[in-house]
Amino acid sequence: MRFSLFHLTLALSAISSVSGSCFCSPANGCKCNCGHSDLTPDSQYSWRGTGQDGYVGNFNCGPNEGYNLASNQNLGGDGFGWRCLYIKCN
């Protein structure tokens, strides 16, 4: 079954009770834990910023490394090639 925006919305609804920011995609599931995570490039993603900044990139991810996903933003988009995620613990 193709992962659609509907399924992504359902996944975000399921994690709405989690305090903290989450990155979700079909191949990676939802990653909400602080610290580093490996990512598999995918066709869609969403970011639900609820308190922690996130950083995504190809090689290095961390505070001030990679593309910043702000703690107060909800984002989503098509394909990405990122290989790592870092969610900053407060």
C-alpha positions in Angstrom: 0.0 0.0 0.0 1.3 3.4 -0.9 2.0 5.7 2.0 -0.2 8.8 1.5 -0.7 12.2 3.2 -3.7 10.5 4.9 -1.5 7.8 6.4 1.0 10.5 7.4 -1.8 12.4 9.2 -2.8 9.2 11.0 0.7 8.6 12.1 1.0 12.2 13.4 -2.3 11.8 15.2 -1.0 8.6 16.9 2.0 10.5 18.2 0.1 13.6 19.3 0.2 12.5 22.9 4.0 12.3 22.8 5.7 15.3 24.3 8.4 16.4 22.0 9.1 16.8 18.3 8.8 14.0 15.8 10.1 13.3 12.3 7.9 10.8 10.3 8.3 9.1 6.9 7.1 5.9 5.4 10.5 4.1 5.4 11.6 5.5 8.8 8.4 5.5 10.8 8.2 8.2 13.5 11.4 9.2 15.3 10.7 11.2 18.4 13.6 10.4 20.7 16.3 13.0 21.5 19.7 12.5 20.1 21.0 11.0 16.8 19.0 8.7 14.5 19.9 7.2 11.1 17.5 8.0 8.2 16.7 6.2 5.0 16.0 8.6 2.1 12.3 8.5 1.3 9.4 9.9 -0.8 7.7 11.9 1.9 8.3 13.3 5.3 6.6 15.4 8.1 8.0 17.2 11.0 5.9 18.1 14.0 7.8 20.6 16.1 6.5 20.5 19.7 9.4 21.7 21.8 12.7 20.5 20.4 14.6 21.6 17.4 15.6 19.0 14.9 18.5 18.9 12.4 18.6 16.7 9.3 21.5 16.2 6.9 23.6 13.8 4.8 26.6 13.3 7.0 26.6 15.4 10.2 23.5 16.2 12.2 23.5 18.2 15.4 23.1 21.6 16.8 24.1 24.1 14.0 24.9 21.2 11.6 22.5 20.3 8.8 19.1 21.8 8.0 17.2 23.1 11.0 13.7 21.9 11.7 12.4 24.5 14.1 10.8 23.5 17.4 7.7 25.6 16.6 7.0 24.4 13.0 5.0 21.7 11.4 6.4 20.8 8.0 5.9 18.2 5.4 7.2 17.5 1.9 8.0 15.2 -0.9 11.2 13.2 -1.3 14.3 13.8 0.7 17.9 12.4 0.7 18.8 13.0 4.3 20.7 10.3 6.1 20.7 11.5 9.7 18.4 13.2 12.2 19.3 14.9 15.5 16.6 16.0 17.9 18.0 18.4 20.5 17.1 17.6 24.1 16.1 20.6 26.2 
